[in-house]
Amino acid sequence: MTNTATETLCVVVEREVPFPPEKIWRALTQPPLIEEWLMKNDFKPVVDHRFKFRADWGAVDCQVLAVELNKTLSYTWAAYGLESVVTWTLSPTSTGTHLRMEQSGFQPDQPQYYEGAKGGWQRFFAALEQVLARID
């Protein structure tokens, strides 16, 4: 039997994008590019590196958990009582890359964060695709 009071929720966004994993990796790991589609940051793709995403509404405290070049990137995402993990997975396909983002760790009593993330990641993905279309 599961205890629903302790189960957490996840936001998952998956897209098939017509770009190679190496190009997407650059947009996920180079601070100037990250700023274009997500937020200002001091990110480094190094395990245990602590960094912040900054926006006009505040900051997100993060720490890199996993880095597998052109394949997987994972980091914590903590702000305003939300303690979550964002994991990016890049899988090559015949037409580009299957890009998957999962943000896990939303508590059942945090519906505002969960709903905000569902809408927010859709906008971030749209902005990411615009950056990918523009860069070489």
DAGI-V123979 format. One record per residue. N is the residue number from 0. RES is the residue in three letters. SS is DSSP state (a for helix, b for strand, c for the rest). PHI is phi as a letter, one per 40 degrees, with the letter a starting at -180 (999 if undefined). Layout:
n,res,ss,phi
N,RES,SS,PHI
N,RES,SS,PHI
This chain:
n,res,ss,phi
0,MET,c,999
1,THR,c,c
2,ASN,c,c
3,THR,c,c
4,ALA,c,c
5,THR,c,b
6,GLU,c,c
7,THR,c,b
8,LEU,b,b
9,CYS,b,b
10,VAL,b,b
11,VAL,b,b
12,VAL,b,b
13,GLU,b,b
14,ARG,b,a
15,GLU,b,c
16,VAL,b,b
17,PRO,c,c
18,PHE,c,b
19,PRO,c,c
20,PRO,a,d
21,GLU,a,c
22,LYS,a,c
23,ILE,a,c
24,TRP,a,d
25,ARG,a,d
26,ALA,a,c
27,LEU,a,c
28,THR,a,b
29,GLN,c,c
30,PRO,a,d
31,PRO,a,c
32,LEU,a,c
33,ILE,a,d
34,GLU,a,c
35,GLU,a,c
36,TRP,a,b
37,LEU,c,b
38,MET,c,a
39,LYS,b,d
40,ASN,b,a
41,ASP,c,b
42,PHE,c,c
43,LYS,c,b
44,PRO,c,c
45,VAL,c,b
46,VAL,c,d
47,ASP,c,g
48,HIS,c,c
49,ARG,b,c
50,PHE,b,a
51,LYS,b,b
52,PHE,b,c
53,ARG,b,b
54,ALA,b,a
55,ASP,c,c
56,TRP,c,c
57,GLY,b,i
58,ALA,b,b
59,VAL,b,b
60,ASP,b,c
61,CYS,b,b
62,GLN,b,a
63,VAL,b,c
64,LEU,b,b
65,ALA,b,a
66,VAL,b,b
67,GLU,b,b
68,LEU,c,d
69,ASN,c,g
70,LYS,c,b
71,THR,b,a
72,LEU,b,a
73,SER,b,b
74,TYR,b,a
75,THR,b,c
76,TRP,b,a
77,ALA,b,b
78,ALA,b,a
79,TYR,c,f
80,GLY,c,g
81,LEU,b,c
82,GLU,b,b
83,SER,b,b
84,VAL,b,b
85,VAL,b,b
86,THR,b,b
87,TRP,b,b
88,THR,b,b
89,LEU,b,b
90,SER,b,b
91,PRO,b,c
92,THR,b,b
93,SER,c,c
94,THR,c,b
95,GLY,b,i
96,THR,b,a
97,HIS,b,c
98,LEU,b,b
99,ARG,b,b
100,MET,b,b
101,GLU,b,b
102,GLN,b,b
103,SER,b,b
104,GLY,b,h
105,PHE,b,c
106,GLN,c,c
107,PRO,c,d
108,ASP,c,c
109,GLN,c,b
110,PRO,a,c
111,GLN,a,c
112,TYR,a,c
113,TYR,a,c
114,GLU,a,c
115,GLY,a,c
116,ALA,a,c
117,LYS,a,d
118,GLY,a,c
119,GLY,a,c
120,TRP,a,c
121,GLN,a,c
122,ARG,a,c
123,PHE,a,c
124,PHE,a,c
125,ALA,a,c
126,ALA,a,c
127,LEU,a,c
128,GLU,a,c
129,GLN,a,c
130,VAL,a,c
131,LEU,a,c
132,ALA,a,c
133,ARG,a,c
134,ILE,c,c
135,ASP,c,c
